[in-house]
């Protein structure tokens, strides 16, 4: 567990998201009961999932009004937008959220596991269609987006934020190791 202030400082130091903005985003997530709230004279204690929620939502949101829906979209994003009713093979994760959790587990694991995460870049796309793309060093990628949304047929300027795998490893290890 880590305090909110340490999570905010670490997120700014390693990932580059401004503390003032991530604090506002965390407030919205706490109001929606997604992240914990503190008590009187007690800072909220965040776990790995809370950190991932704050990180991913900070990268995906498109305005403070969009914070809660940006977080919920992570659970609806499936590999290549496959409908959730289809049988997804056991070796594939079922949502972008599960893939983020897997990377966090690897980041907190052995040195070899950390190298796998370091070789990954996570691209959070906000527009024209929300998606999360996990790029590996060899040029391969896994794309997660909402079912029924075809990203190839959307017009508009692509807006995205990329989080480097090594930044994710450094942030997670400094907070939870």
C-alpha positions, 0 to 999 in steps of 0.5 A: 500500500502507498499513500496518495501523495507518494503515488502522485509524486511517483507518477509525476517523477517516473511517468510525467503526469502532473501532480495537480492533474492526477490529484483531480482525476483521483478525486473523481475516481474516489467520488465514484468509489473506484479508488479509496478515500482517506479519513480525517487526517489520514491519507488514502492508501492505494494498492497496485490496482488503484495505482493502475486505475489512476495511471490509465485513467490519467492517460485516457481521459479527455476532460474531467467529466470523462474520468469515470467513463474512461476508467469503465472503458478499460473493462469493456475493451477486448482484444481487437474488439472481439465481442465478449460473448465469443470464446476468447482463447485462454492464452489471451487476456479478456480485457485491457484492464487484465492486461495492465494487471498482468504487466503490473504483476510482471513488473513486481516480479523477477528480473526476467519478468521486469525485462518483459515489461521494460520492452513494452510501450503502452499506448492509450488512445483517446480519439477517434476511438478509445483503445489501448495498444501494447507494443513490444520491442519486436514491432508486434502489438496487441490492440484492445478496443470496445466491441463494435467500434471499428477504429479504421473507419473513424475520422479525426485526429488521433490523440494518444498518450504512451507510457514507457514500460520502464517508467511503469516498472520504476514507478511500481517498484518504488511504490510497492516493492 
